[in-house]
């Protein structure tokens, strides 16, 4: 069972992570816009690499928050290493007797897409990037950030109520 100090630390870590994710989402959106408006291959290639790397970091940041909430604070499970990324997302979308769901089904769907891109991006060589398939990363990360921010705000409200109940 979480104690008040643990809940406070968890809320603080969530709050401190959000500006980082917001900055990455903005960065991806800005680069996407520039890529769509330039015809200089060397500039496009560099920006595409930057978008791919930022999208990887964006999803990894979200995954770190979910790990902190689900694996360390509440469910305290060790996941099967072979499929743990998907298992973590599944757990975040489900409520349990110990906690409500952390992310909505809408957020889950977007994060699943971003997870797939991160998996592809970490395994791909630059030549494998197809901008036509990546062009949606800007709007997808922006929407994912907005949805996640709302989900985590609700979850932090739950945490605050839990903390009040411990009085």
C-alpha positions in Angstrom: 0.0 0.0 0.0 1.3 3.4 -0.9 2.0 5.9 1.9 1.5 9.7 1.7 5.1 10.4 0.9 5.1 7.9 -1.9 2.0 9.4 -3.4 3.4 12.9 -3.2 6.6 11.7 -5.0 4.6 9.9 -7.6 2.5 13.0 -8.3 5.6 15.2 -8.4 7.4 12.8 -10.9 4.3 12.8 -13.1 4.1 16.6 -13.0 7.8 17.0 -13.7 7.6 14.7 -16.7 4.9 16.4 -18.6 6.8 19.5 -19.8 9.4 17.2 -21.2 6.8 15.3 -23.2 5.1 18.6 -24.2 8.4 19.9 -25.6 9.0 16.7 -27.6 5.5 16.8 -29.1 6.0 20.4 -30.1 9.4 19.6 -31.5 8.0 16.8 -33.6 5.1 19.0 -34.8 7.5 21.8 -35.8 9.9 19.5 -37.6 7.0 17.8 -39.4 5.8 21.2 -40.7 9.3 22.2 -41.9 9.7 18.8 -43.6 6.5 19.2 -45.5 7.6 22.6 -46.7 11.1 22.0 -47.9 12.5 20.3 -51.0 16.1 20.2 -50.0 16.9 16.5 -49.5 19.8 16.9 -47.0 17.6 19.2 -44.8 14.6 16.8 -45.1 16.8 13.8 -44.2 18.2 15.4 -41.1 14.8 16.6 -40.0 13.3 13.1 -40.6 16.0 11.6 -38.5 15.2 14.2 -35.8 11.5 13.4 -35.9 12.2 9.7 -35.6 14.5 10.2 -32.6 12.1 12.6 -30.9 9.2 10.2 -31.4 11.3 7.4 -29.8 12.1 9.6 -26.8 8.5 10.8 -26.6 7.1 7.2 -26.3 10.0 6.1 -24.0 9.1 9.0 -21.7 5.5 7.9 -21.6 6.5 4.4 -21.0 8.7 5.5 -18.0 5.7 7.3 -16.4 3.6 4.2 -16.9 6.3 2.0 -15.4 6.6 4.2 -12.4 2.8 4.2 -11.8 2.0 0.6 -12.6 5.1 -1.5 -11.9 6.6 0.4 -9.0 3.8 2.2 -7.2 0.8 -0.1 -7.6 0.9 -3.4 -9.3 4.5 -4.2 -8.4 4.8 -6.9 -11.1 7.7 -8.1 -13.0 6.6 -8.4 -16.6 7.7 -11.0 -19.1 10.6 -9.3 -20.9 9.6 -10.5 -24.3 6.3 -8.7 -24.5 6.5 -6.2 -21.6 6.0 -3.1 -23.7 2.6 -4.2 -24.8 1.8 -5.7 -21.5 2.5 -2.4 -19.8 0.2 -0.6 -22.1 -2.5 -3.2 -21.5 -2.2 -2.8 -17.8 -2.3 1.0 -18.0 -5.6 0.8 -19.9 -7.2 -1.6 -17.3 -8.4 -0.8 -13.9 -7.6 -3.1 -11.0 -8.8 -3.5 -7.4 -5.8 -1.4 -6.4 -6.2 1.5 -8.9 -8.3 2.9 -11.7 -7.2 2.7 -15.3 -4.3 5.1 -16.0 -5.0 5.8 -19.7 -8.2 5.8 -21.7 -8.9 3.4 -24.6 -8.4 6.3 -27.0 -5.0 7.1 -25.5 -4.2 3.4 -25.6 -4.8 3.2 -29.3 -2.6 6.1 -30.1 0.2 4.9 -27.8 0.0 1.5 -29.4 0.7 3.2 -32.8 3.6 5.2 -31.3 5.0 2.1 -29.7 5.0 0.3 -33.1 6.8 3.3 -34.6 9.4 3.3 -31.9 10.0 -0.4 -32.4 10.4 0.1 -36.1 12.6 3.2 -35.7 15.0 1.5 -33.3 15.5 -1.4 -35.7 15.5 0.6 -39.0 18.3 2.2 -40.9 17.7 5.7 -42.1 17.1 4.6 -45.6 14.1 2.6 -44.3 12.2 5.8 -43.2 9.3 6.6 -45.5 8.1 10.1 -44.8 4.7 9.3 -46.2 4.2 6.9 -43.4 5.8 9.2 -40.8 4.0 12.3 -41.7 1.2 11.6 -39.2 3.7 11.5 -36.3 3.3 15.3 -35.6 -0.5 15.2 -35.1 -0.3 11.8 -33.4 2.2 12.9 -30.8 0.3 16.1 -30.2 -3.0 14.3 -29.7 -1.3 11.6 -27.6 0.2 14.3 -25.4 -3.2 16.0 -24.9 -5.0 12.8 -24.1 -2.2 11.6 -21.8 -2.2 14.9 -20.0 -5.9 14.6 -19.4 -5.6 11.0 -18.3 -2.8 11.7 -15.9 -4.6 14.7 -14.5 -7.5 12.4 -13.6 -5.2 9.8 -12.2 -3.4 12.4 -10.0 -6.9 13.5 -8.8 -7.4 9.9 -7.7 -4.0 9.9 -6.0 -4.8 13.1 -4.1 -8.1 11.6 -3.0 -6.2 8.4 -1.9 -3.8 10.6 0.0 -6.7 12.4 1.7 -8.2 9.1 2.7 -5.0 8.2 4.5 -5.5 11.0 7.0 
